[in-house]
Amino acid sequence: MSAPLDHLLTRIRACRVCAPHLPLGPRPVLQAGTGARLLIVGQAPGTKVHASGVPWDDRSGQRMRDWLQLDTATFYDPARARAFCATPAAGARVSKAHRAISSTAQDRR
C-alpha cells in the first residue's frame, strides 16, 4: 500500500462527523488497496459489522460473495477489492475517498 493511501484510510477511520446522529457512534468500516479492481460501497452497516469493523461481515456479505462468486479470501484481499460501508450522510465522503484511492492507483501505473 502507498503512504498517501495509508494516510487517507487513517483519516477516514478517524472521521467523527456523524457522531451526534449515530446511536452506536461512528465507525467507518473500509479496506482498500491501490491495485484493487473491484469497489463495493454500502450504507449503514449493521451491528455485527459495526462491532467487528470488517466490511460486509454478516449474512448480507455472505450473500453478496455468493452472487459475485468470490471466496472470502479473495473478497477481503485489499489488493483485489475495496469495500466501504457508510452511513447515508457519509456518501459524499465515500465518493471523495474513492476518487482519492483511484487517483493513487493511477499514480502507480
N, C-alpha and C positions, 0 to 999 in steps of 0.2 A: 504494500500500500504506500501511497505517496504522503509526504509531510502535509501538503495542502489538504488532502482528503482527510487525513487523521485529524487535523485541526478543525475542519468543518464538522466532522462527526462528533467531536468533543463539544463543540458549540451547540449543535443540535440537541445532544443528550442533556446538556445543561439548561436548555430553554425552560423557563417557568412562566411564560406569558399567559398561559391559560389557567394558572393555579387557582384564581378566585372562582373559576367556573367548573372545576372538576372535583367531584366528591372524593375521589381516591388520590387526588393530587396528580401533577403531571409526571409522565414517564415516557418521553419519546422513545419509541422502540424501532430500531432500524439496524440494518447492516448494509455494507456497500464495499465494492471493490472496483478499482479503476478499469478492469478488463471485463466486467460483467456485461452480458448481452441481454439480460432479461431484467426488467424493472417491474415490480409489483407494489402497488400502493393501496393501502386500505385505510378505512377511517374507524375511529373509536374502537380500539381493541378491547376485548372482554377482560374480565377479572383474571382469568388464567394467564393471558399474555401480559397483562399489567404486572402480575406477581412474578412471572418468570423472566420478563424482559426479552423474550425470544419472539421475534415476529412470527405470526401465524402458528403459534404453539398451542393449537386447540383443534377441535373437530373440524372447524371450517378450513383450517390449514391442511389437515389430512385430506379432506375432500378436494381442495384445490390441487394438492400434489398429485392426487389420483387423476384428476382431469388433465393436468399437464403432463402426466406420465413421467414424473420426476421422483426419484427416490429421495429420501430425507437428506442424505449426504450431499447430493447434487444441489438440492434446493437451498441448503444452508451454506454452500460454498460461496463466500463473498466474491470470489474471482469469476463466478458464473452467473450469479443472480443478486439483485438488490431487492430488499424487502423493507417497506415502510408501513407502519401503522400510525395513523394520526387522527386527532380529533378534527371535526369539520372546520373549526376555527384555524387549524394549522395548515389547511390546504394550500394557501399561497406560499407558506414557508417550505412545504414539501416540494412544490413546484420549483421554487428558487434553489433548494438543495439539489434537486435533480439536475437543474441546469449547471450548477457548480460542479457536481460529480461528473456530468457528461463532458464539460469543458476540460476537467482534469484528465479524463480518459483521452480526449482528443489531443491534449498536450503531450501525452506519452507516445502517440503514434508518429 
